[in-house]
Amino acid sequence: MREKELTGFAWGRQRVGRRRWGIRDKMAGAWQGGLGAIVLILVAGSCRGELLYETKSEYQHIRVIQQGGVRYLNFDGARETRMSVRNPLQGHFEYIEYFHMPWLWNPSIERALMIGLGGGSIQRQYLSYYPQVRVDSVEIDPEVVKVAKEYFNVPENKRHQIHVRDGRAFLENTQKNFDLIIMDAYGGDAAGDSIPYRLATREFFQAGMAKLNPNGVMAYNVMGTLVGWRARLLGTIYRTMSSVFPQVYLFPARSSRNVVLIGTRDPRLYSVVTLQSRATQLIQSGNRAFTNFRQRLFNFRVNLPSAAPNSPILTDRMVSRRDGNPIPNQESSSGTSTPSDRSGKAKQEVQAQRKQEKKPNKQKEVKDSKPPGNQKDSKGANEEANEQKKVKESKESKKQEQEQEQDKGKDKDKEEQEKEQKKQKKEKEKGDDSSGPK
């Protein structure tokens, strides 16, 4: 059974009430029919080209089409990969460029995990541009692996291992640690591209955080926009990711509706000035992968996406969606509040979270590589408070024991005094009897 997915329609769908059939409806129907014909013609025109391969796997309908020197990989009618036949390192979608941006935070990447293979655009680039990097790719569909190797020049060798497995299961069970994790696992459907739900929850990001090295970075592709189309999906992924990673940055693409989120283990907030300085150093190294870094930094964003304050944090415990909103069960922290209540709570949680974890208004621009001072966490504070409570209770217990001992001593003294008084009284009475008349 295929995994539950987050689709674009699932986040933006609205209910439409029934209308009475009338002239206006007939005109609207005619207009929609004409528009549908036009759309069909345009789609047919866009799909022209040579069909190189087609199959239906357990997960999706896969097609490989070549048109005008460009090769396309389609899942259920949605384009997943684009590659220049003449130069396989070119022709890709713009968002692929932002999968190189993690080098700004970690310039010493040696091991990378890529969840989702598709046509292998980012795998080809990493294997070509970074000879010191070893890549593990995880793909759930064996047919996709076959297509990537045969039609999209994706090699499998000592530097690149391909694992046919669920991405979440691999991440949770692997014994390896990584400097970089890239998440670009999408499946196609009638509504467009969709994200497997289990690859979008807080528990997924926690598993990723646990397998990242101290200076590790996660890059996550979301098909959406900052405002408008799929903004709620973007806000939800951002907020869920921010509940685990100390810092999350955004790189919205200009020529496609993609936003790449960068989550870092480094709690420091990096400004665009700092990143520009680091980009200059990387460009001077002469690596072709860094050529466009200055241009890509124009799209760098630190601020919250518009829909983030009103978006939920996804968890494994959430159950099926209703009207486009994930519905939590009774154990979920979101409870069963109304959308307006959830919106207000979400805003408060985001504000509290940013104050506690990120503190953007108080952080200074990073000017050196010195990490911030260690801070006592809440767990340590609780343990200290419990220890102090135990000491206080112990003192009070000892004090009560001492008071009880004192009370016992007083009672004993009183009993002895009473005995002595009775003894003296008896002796006096005896003396009086002996001195009286015989």
C-alpha positions in Angstrom: 0.0 0.0 0.0 1.4 3.4 -0.9 2.4 5.9 1.8 0.0 8.7 2.7 1.2 11.9 0.9 0.9 15.6 1.3 -0.4 16.9 -2.0 -0.8 20.5 -3.3 -4.6 20.0 -3.5 -4.7 18.6 0.0 -3.5 21.9 1.4 -5.5 24.2 -0.8 -8.7 22.4 -1.5 -12.1 24.0 -0.7 -15.6 22.6 -0.7 -17.9 23.9 -3.5 -21.7 23.9 -2.9 -24.3 22.8 -5.4 -25.8 25.3 -7.8 -29.1 25.3 -9.6 -28.8 24.7 -13.3 -29.5 27.9 -15.2 -28.3 30.0 -18.1 -25.3 31.3 -16.2 -24.3 27.7 -15.4 -24.7 26.6 -19.1 -22.5 29.5 -20.2 -19.9 28.7 -17.5 -20.0 25.0 -18.6 -19.4 26.0 -22.2 -16.5 28.3 -21.2 -15.0 25.6 -19.0 -15.3 23.0 -21.8 -13.6 25.4 -24.2 -10.9 26.2 -21.7 -10.4 22.4 -21.0 -9.9 21.8 -24.7 -7.3 24.6 -24.9 -5.5 23.2 -21.9 -5.5 19.7 -23.4 -4.0 21.1 -26.6 -1.3 22.9 -24.7 -0.5 19.8 -22.6 -0.4 17.6 -25.7 2.0 20.1 -27.3 4.2 20.2 -24.3 4.4 16.4 -24.3 5.6 16.1 -27.9 8.9 14.3 -28.3 10.3 10.8 -28.6 9.1 8.3 -26.0 12.3 6.4 -25.0 10.9 4.3 -22.2 7.6 3.7 -20.4 6.5 1.4 -17.5 4.1 1.2 -14.6 5.9 0.3 -11.4 4.4 -0.5 -8.0 4.5 3.2 -7.1 4.0 5.2 -10.3 3.7 5.5 -14.1 7.2 6.3 -15.4 8.0 7.8 -18.8 11.3 9.0 -20.3 10.8 11.5 -23.1 13.4 13.3 -25.2 12.7 16.5 -27.0 15.1 19.0 -28.6 18.3 17.7 -26.9 16.6 17.6 -23.5 15.6 14.4 -21.7 12.7 14.4 -19.2 11.7 11.9 -16.5 7.9 12.0 -15.7 6.1 10.4 -12.8 2.3 10.1 -13.4 2.5 13.0 -15.9 4.5 15.3 -13.6 8.1 16.2 -14.7 10.6 15.1 -12.1 14.0 15.5 -13.9 15.3 17.5 -16.8 18.8 16.9 -18.3 20.8 18.1 -21.3 21.7 15.1 -23.4 24.9 16.8 -24.7 26.0 17.8 -21.2 24.4 15.8 -18.4 25.6 18.3 -15.8 23.3 21.0 -17.4 19.7 21.4 -18.2 18.4 20.7 -14.7 15.8 22.7 -12.8 17.0 25.8 -10.9 16.3 24.5 -7.4 19.1 21.9 -7.9 21.6 24.8 -7.7 20.6 25.4 -4.1 21.6 21.9 -3.0 25.2 23.2 -3.2 24.5 26.0 -0.7 25.2 23.8 2.4 28.9 24.3 1.6 28.5 27.8 3.0 27.8 26.4 6.4 30.0 23.3 6.1 33.0 23.7 3.7 34.3 20.2 4.7 31.6 17.9 3.4 32.9 14.3 2.8 29.8 12.1 3.2 26.3 12.9 1.8 23.0 11.1 2.0 20.4 11.9 -0.7 16.9 10.6 -0.2 15.2 10.4 -3.6 17.0 9.5 -6.8 14.7 10.4 -9.7 17.0 11.2 -12.7 20.0 11.8 -10.4 20.6 15.5 -11.2 22.2 16.4 -7.9 24.0 13.0 -7.7 25.7 13.6 -11.0 26.9 17.0 -9.9 28.2 16.0 -6.6 30.1 13.0 -8.0 31.6 15.3 -10.7 32.4 18.5 -8.7 33.4 17.0 -5.4 35.8 14.1 -5.8 36.3 13.7 -2.1 32.6 13.2 -1.3 31.0 9.8 -1.0 27.3 9.7 -1.7 24.6 7.3 -0.5 21.3 7.5 -2.5 18.1 6.0 -1.2 15.2 5.3 -3.6 12.1 3.2 -2.8 11.2 2.3 -6.4 13.6 -0.1 -8.1 12.3 0.9 -11.6 13.5 4.4 -10.9 17.0 3.1 -10.2 16.9 1.2 -13.4 15.8 4.3 -15.4 18.4 6.6 -13.7 21.2 4.3 -14.6 20.2 3.6 -18.2 18.8 6.9 -19.4 20.2 9.6 -17.1 23.9 8.7 -16.7 23.8 7.9 -13.0 26.7 5.6 -12.0 26.9 3.2 -9.1 30.4 2.7 -7.8 32.5 2.9 -4.6 31.8 6.6 -4.3 28.1 6.2 -5.0 26.0 3.5 -3.4 22.3 3.2 -4.2 19.9 1.6 -1.7 16.5 0.4 -2.8 14.6 1.1 0.4 12.3 3.5 2.1 14.2 6.7 3.0 12.8 7.0 6.5 13.7 3.4 7.3 17.2 3.7 5.9 17.8 6.9 7.9 16.6 5.4 11.2 18.6 2.2 10.8 21.9 3.2 9.1 25.0 3.1 11.2 26.6 5.9 9.2 26.8 9.6 10.0 26.7 12.3 7.4 27.9 15.9 6.8 24.9 16.6 4.5 21.4 15.1 4.0 19.4 16.1 0.9 15.7 15.4 0.8 14.2 15.4 -2.7 11.8 12.5 -2.6 8.6 13.2 -4.6 6.0 11.0 -6.1 3.7 12.1 -9.0 -0.1 11.9 -9.0 -3.0 13.4 -10.8 -2.8 16.6 -8.7 0.9 17.1 -9.2 4.0 16.3 -7.1 3.5 15.1 -3.6 5.7 14.6 -0.5 5.4 11.3 1.4 4.0 12.1 4.8 6.5 10.1 6.8 9.3 12.1 5.2 7.8 15.4 6.5 7.2 14.9 10.2 9.1 16.1 13.3 10.2 12.5 13.9 11.8 12.4 10.5 13.7 15.6 11.1 14.8 14.2 14.5 16.1 11.1 12.9 18.0 13.3 10.4 19.5 15.4 13.2 20.7 12.3 15.0 22.6 11.1 11.9 24.3 14.5 11.1 27.8 15.3 12.3 28.3 18.3 14.6 28.5 20.7 11.7 26.0 18.9 9.6 23.3 20.4 7.3 20.0 19.2 5.9 18.7 20.6 2.6 15.0 19.9 1.8 13.2 20.7 -1.4 9.5 21.9 -1.2 7.4 22.5 -4.3 5.7 25.7 -3.2 6.0 29.5 -3.0 6.5 32.0 -0.1 3.1 33.5 -0.8 0.2 32.0 -2.7 0.6 28.6 -4.4 1.3 25.9 -1.7 2.4 28.5 0.8 0.6 26.6 3.5 2.6 23.4 2.6 5.8 25.4 2.7 4.9 27.0 6.1 4.1 23.6 7.5 7.4 22.0 6.4 9.3 25.1 7.6 7.6 25.1 11.0 8.0 21.3 11.5 11.7 21.5 10.5 12.2 24.5 12.8 10.9 22.5 15.7 14.0 20.3 15.5 16.8 22.4 13.8 18.2 25.5 15.6 18.3 27.5 12.4 16.3 27.1 9.1 17.0 29.3 6.1 15.2 29.5 2.7 16.3 29.7 -0.9 13.2 30.3 -3.2 13.9 29.6 -6.9 13.0 32.2 -9.4 12.4 30.2 -12.6 10.5 27.4 -10.8 8.1 27.1 -7.9 10.5 25.5 -5.5 11.9 26.5 -2.2 15.0 24.8 -0.7 15.1 24.9 3.1 18.5 24.6 4.8 18.5 23.4 8.4 21.7 23.6 10.4 22.9 22.1 13.6 24.9 25.3 14.2 22.6 27.5 16.4 24.2 30.7 15.3 22.2 32.9 13.0 24.2 33.7 9.8 23.5 37.0 7.9 23.8 37.4 4.2 27.0 39.4 4.7 28.7 36.5 6.4 27.5 34.1 3.7 28.7 36.4 1.0 32.2 36.5 2.5 32.2 32.7 2.7 30.9 32.5 -0.9 33.8 34.6 -2.1 36.3 32.2 -0.5 34.7 29.2 -2.1 34.6 30.9 -5.5 38.3 31.6 -5.2 38.9 27.9 -4.8 38.1 27.5 -8.5 35.5 24.8 -8.2 32.9 25.2 -11.0 30.1 24.3 -8.5 30.6 27.6 -6.7 30.5 29.9 -9.8 26.8 31.0 -9.2 27.0 31.4 -5.4 26.8 35.2 -5.4 23.8 35.1 -7.7 22.0 32.5 -5.7 22.6 34.4 -2.5 20.2 37.2 -3.8 17.4 34.7 -3.0 18.6 34.0 0.5 15.8 34.4 3.2 15.9 34.3 6.9 12.4 35.5 7.8 9.4 33.2 8.4 7.3 32.2 5.4 3.9 34.0 5.4 1.9 30.9 6.3 4.2 29.5 9.0 2.5 31.1 12.0 -0.8 29.5 11.0 0.6 26.1 10.0 0.8 23.0 12.2 3.8 21.0 13.2 3.5 17.5 11.6 4.0 14.5 13.8 3.8 10.7 13.3 0.8 10.7 15.6 -1.4 12.9 13.4 -4.2 11.0 11.6 -6.0 11.5 8.3 -6.6 15.0 6.8 -9.9 16.7 6.6 -10.6 19.7 4.4 -6.9 20.1 3.7 -5.8 20.3 7.4 -4.0 17.4 9.3 -6.3 16.3 12.1 -4.4 15.3 15.3 -5.6 12.6 17.6 -6.1 13.1 21.4 -2.5 12.6 22.2 -1.3 15.3 19.8 -0.3 18.6 21.3 -2.6 20.5 19.0 -5.6 19.0 20.7 -9.0 19.5 19.0 -9.2 23.3 18.9 -10.8 25.3 16.1 -8.7 26.6 13.2 -8.7 30.1 14.7 -7.5 28.7 18.1 -4.8 26.7 16.4 -3.8 29.8 14.5 -3.4 31.8 17.7 -1.5 29.0 19.5 0.7 28.5 16.5 1.7 32.1 16.5 2.5 32.0 20.2 4.5 28.7 19.8 6.5 30.2 16.9 7.3 33.4 18.9 8.2 31.4 22.0 10.3 29.0 20.0 12.2 31.7 18.1 12.9 33.5 21.4 14.1 30.4 23.1 16.0 28.6 20.4 17.0 31.2 17.8 16.9 34.6 19.5 17.3 36.5 16.2 17.0 39.9 17.8 19.8 39.3 20.3 22.2 37.3 18.2 25.2 39.1 16.8 26.4 38.6 13.2 28.9 35.7 13.0 32.4 37.2 12.6 34.5 34.3 13.7 34.3 30.5 14.1 34.1 30.5 17.9 31.0 28.6 19.1 28.8 30.3 21.7 29.3 29.6 25.4 27.6 26.6 26.9 24.2 27.2 28.4 22.6 25.2 31.2 19.6 23.4 29.6 16.2 23.0 31.2 17.0 19.3 32.1 20.0 20.3 34.2 18.0 23.1 35.9 15.2 20.6 36.7 17.7 18.2 38.2 19.3 20.9 40.3 15.9 22.0 41.5 15.0 18.4 42.5 18.3 18.0 44.3 17.7 21.2 46.3 14.2 20.0 47.1 15.5 16.7 48.4 18.1 18.5 50.6 15.4 20.8 52.0 13.1 17.8 52.7 16.0 16.0 54.4 16.7 19.0 56.7 13.0 19.3 57.6 12.9 15.6 58.4 15.9 15.8 60.7 14.5 18.8 62.4 11.2 17.0 63.0 13.1 14.0 64.4 15.1 16.2 66.8 11.9 17.9 68.0 10.4 14.5 68.6 13.4 13.4 70.6 13.3 16.5 72.7 9.6 15.9 73.3 10.3 12.4 74.4 13.1 13.6 76.7 10.7 16.1 78.3 8.1 13.5 78.8 10.6 11.1 80.4 11.8 13.8 82.8 8.3 14.6 83.7 7.6 11.0 84.5 10.7 10.7 86.7 9.7 13.8 88.6 6.2 12.4 89.2 7.7 9.1 90.4 10.1 11.0 92.7 7.2 13.1 94.1 5.1 9.9 94.7 8.1 8.3 96.5 8.7 11.2 98.7 5.0 11.4 99.5 4.9 7.7 100.5 8.0 8.1 102.7 6.5 11.1 104.4 3.3 9.3 105.1 5.2 6.4 106.5 7.2 8.7 108.8 4.0 10.2 110.0 2.6 6.8 110.9 5.7 5.8 112.9 5.7 9.0 115.0 2.0 8.8 116.1 0.4 7.3 119.3 0.8 3.5 119.9 
